[in-house]
Amino acid sequence: MYGDNLDKTSQKIIDVAMKLVRDNGYVSTTTKAIAKAAGMF
């Protein structure tokens, strides 16, 4: 029921987080920035 959407959402967040960390560095990447870039806000 929710499994596919949850997997897609989780993967999107992971992909966005990895890109932001790669581009901005670990210290400069916030959870808020990850959520915003993933379309959660």
DSSP file (Angstrom, degrees, kcal/mol; ACC not computed):
  #  RESIDUE AA STRUCTURE BP1 BP2  ACC     N-H-->O    O-->H-N    N-H-->O    O-->H-N    TCO  KAPPA ALPHA  PHI   PSI    X-CA   Y-CA   Z-CA
    1    1 A M              0   0    0      0, 0.0     4,-0.3     0, 0.0     3,-0.1   0.000 360.0 360.0 360.0 -63.8    0.0    0.0    0.0
    2    2 A Y     >  +     0   0    0      1,-0.1     4,-2.8     2,-0.1     5,-0.3   0.581 360.0  91.9 -99.2 -12.5    2.5    2.6    1.1
    3    3 A G  H  > S+     0   0    0      1,-0.2     4,-2.6     2,-0.2     5,-0.2   0.866  85.6  46.0 -54.3 -48.3    5.7    0.7    0.4
    4    4 A D  H  > S+     0   0    0      2,-0.2     4,-2.4     1,-0.2    -1,-0.2   0.925 115.8  45.3 -65.3 -45.0    6.3    1.9   -3.1
    5    5 A N  H  > S+     0   0    0     -4,-0.3     4,-2.8     2,-0.2     5,-0.2   0.904 113.7  50.1 -64.9 -40.5    5.7    5.5   -2.3
    6    6 A L  H  X S+     0   0    0     -4,-2.8     4,-2.9     2,-0.2     5,-0.2   0.920 111.2  49.0 -64.3 -43.2    7.8    5.3    0.8
    7    7 A D  H  X S+     0   0    0     -4,-2.6     4,-2.3    -5,-0.3    -2,-0.2   0.910 113.5  46.6 -61.9 -42.2   10.7    3.7   -1.1
    8    8 A K  H  X S+     0   0    0     -4,-2.4     4,-2.2     2,-0.2    -2,-0.2   0.914 114.8  46.6 -66.4 -43.0   10.5    6.3   -3.8
    9    9 A T  H  X S+     0   0    0     -4,-2.8     4,-2.4     2,-0.2    -2,-0.2   0.927 113.0  49.0 -65.3 -45.4   10.4    9.2   -1.3
   10   10 A S  H  X S+     0   0    0     -4,-2.9     4,-2.3     1,-0.2    -2,-0.2   0.917 112.3  48.2 -60.5 -43.8   13.2    7.7    0.8
   11   11 A Q  H  X S+     0   0    0     -4,-2.3     4,-2.7    -5,-0.2    -1,-0.2   0.885 109.9  52.4 -65.7 -38.1   15.4    7.2   -2.3
   12   12 A K  H  X S+     0   0    0     -4,-2.2     4,-2.6     2,-0.2     5,-0.2   0.927 110.3  48.2 -63.0 -44.2   14.6   10.8   -3.5
   13   13 A I  H  X S+     0   0    0     -4,-2.4     4,-2.7     2,-0.2    -2,-0.2   0.918 112.8  48.2 -62.1 -44.1   15.7   12.2   -0.1
   14   14 A I  H  X S+     0   0    0     -4,-2.3     4,-2.5     2,-0.2    -2,-0.2   0.927 112.4  48.6 -62.6 -45.6   18.9   10.1   -0.2
   15   15 A D  H  X S+     0   0    0     -4,-2.7     4,-2.0     1,-0.2    -2,-0.2   0.918 114.1  45.8 -61.3 -44.5   19.7   11.2   -3.7
   16   16 A V  H  X S+     0   0    0     -4,-2.6     4,-2.7     2,-0.2     5,-0.2   0.915 112.2  51.5 -64.9 -43.7   19.1   14.9   -2.9
   17   17 A A  H  X S+     0   0    0     -4,-2.7     4,-2.6    -5,-0.2     5,-0.2   0.916 109.7  49.4 -60.9 -43.6   21.1   14.6    0.3
   18   18 A M  H  X S+     0   0    0     -4,-2.5     4,-2.3     2,-0.2    -1,-0.2   0.906 111.9  48.5 -63.4 -41.1   24.1   13.1   -1.5
   19   19 A K  H  X S+     0   0    0     -4,-2.0     4,-2.7     2,-0.2     5,-0.2   0.931 112.8  47.4 -64.3 -45.7   24.0   15.8   -4.2
   20   20 A L  H  X>S+     0   0    0     -4,-2.7     4,-3.3     2,-0.2     5,-0.5   0.904 113.0  48.2 -64.5 -41.1   23.9   18.6   -1.6
   21   21 A V  H  X5S+     0   0    0     -4,-2.6     4,-2.0    -5,-0.2    -1,-0.2   0.915 113.4  48.2 -64.6 -41.9   26.7   17.1    0.5
   22   22 A R  H  <5S+     0   0    0     -4,-2.3    -2,-0.2    -5,-0.2    -1,-0.2   0.911 120.5  37.1 -64.1 -41.9   28.8   16.6   -2.6
   23   23 A D  H  <5S+     0   0    0     -4,-2.7    -2,-0.2    -5,-0.2    -1,-0.2   0.871 134.1  20.6 -78.5 -38.5   28.1   20.2   -3.8
   24   24 A N  H  <5S-     0   0    0     -4,-3.3     4,-0.3    -5,-0.2    -3,-0.2   0.592 106.4-111.6-110.7 -14.8   28.1   22.1   -0.5
   25   25 A G     X< -     0   0    0     -4,-2.0     4,-0.7    -5,-0.5    -1,-0.1  -0.012  32.6 -83.0  92.8 155.3   30.0   19.8    2.0
   26   26 A Y  T >4 S+     0   0    0      1,-0.2     3,-0.9     2,-0.2    -1,-0.1   0.912 125.3  50.2 -61.0 -46.9   28.7   17.9    5.0
   27   27 A V  T 34 S+     0   0    0      1,-0.2    -1,-0.2    -6,-0.1    -2,-0.1   0.842 111.7  48.0 -65.5 -34.3   28.8   20.8    7.4
   28   28 A S  T 34 S+     0   0    0     -4,-0.3     2,-0.7    -7,-0.1    -1,-0.2   0.543  90.7  92.8 -86.1  -7.0   26.9   23.2    5.1
   29   29 A T    <<  -     0   0    0     -3,-0.9     2,-0.2    -4,-0.7    -8,-0.0  -0.791  58.9-169.6 -94.5 116.0   24.1   20.7    4.3
   30   30 A T     >  -     0   0    0     -2,-0.7     4,-2.0     1,-0.1     5,-0.1  -0.637  34.1-120.1-100.6 159.6   21.1   21.1    6.6
   31   31 A T  H  > S+     0   0    0     -2,-0.2     4,-2.7     1,-0.2     5,-0.2   0.846 116.4  56.6 -64.5 -32.5   18.1   18.8    6.9
   32   32 A K  H  > S+     0   0    0      2,-0.2     4,-2.5     1,-0.2    -1,-0.2   0.913 106.3  48.8 -64.5 -42.4   16.0   21.8    6.0
   33   33 A A  H  > S+     0   0    0      2,-0.2     4,-2.5     1,-0.2    -2,-0.2   0.888 111.8  49.9 -63.9 -39.4   17.9   22.2    2.8
   34   34 A I  H  X S+     0   0    0     -4,-2.0     4,-1.9     2,-0.2    -2,-0.2   0.946 112.1  46.7 -64.6 -48.2   17.6   18.5    2.0
   35   35 A A  H  <>S+     0   0    0     -4,-2.7     5,-3.0     1,-0.2     6,-0.5   0.910 113.7  48.3 -61.3 -42.6   13.8   18.6    2.6
   36   36 A K  H ><5S+     0   0    0     -4,-2.5     3,-1.3     1,-0.2    -1,-0.2   0.928 112.0  48.3 -64.0 -45.4   13.3   21.7    0.5
   37   37 A A  H 3<5S+     0   0    0     -4,-2.5    -1,-0.2     1,-0.3    -2,-0.2   0.796 109.9  53.5 -65.8 -28.4   15.4   20.3   -2.4
   38   38 A A  T 3<5S-     0   0    0     -4,-1.9    -1,-0.3    -5,-0.2    -2,-0.2   0.467 119.8-110.3 -85.0  -2.1   13.4   17.1   -2.2
   39   39 A G  T < 5S+     0   0    0     -3,-1.3    -3,-0.2    -4,-0.3    -2,-0.1   0.726  80.0 129.0  83.0  21.7   10.1   19.0   -2.5
   40   40 A M      <       0   0    0     -5,-3.0    -4,-0.2     1,-0.2    -5,-0.1   0.679 360.0 360.0 -82.9 -18.0    9.0   18.3    1.1
   41   41 A F              0   0    0     -6,-0.5    -1,-0.2    -5,-0.2    -5,-0.1   0.372 360.0 360.0-107.8 360.0    8.3   22.0    1.8
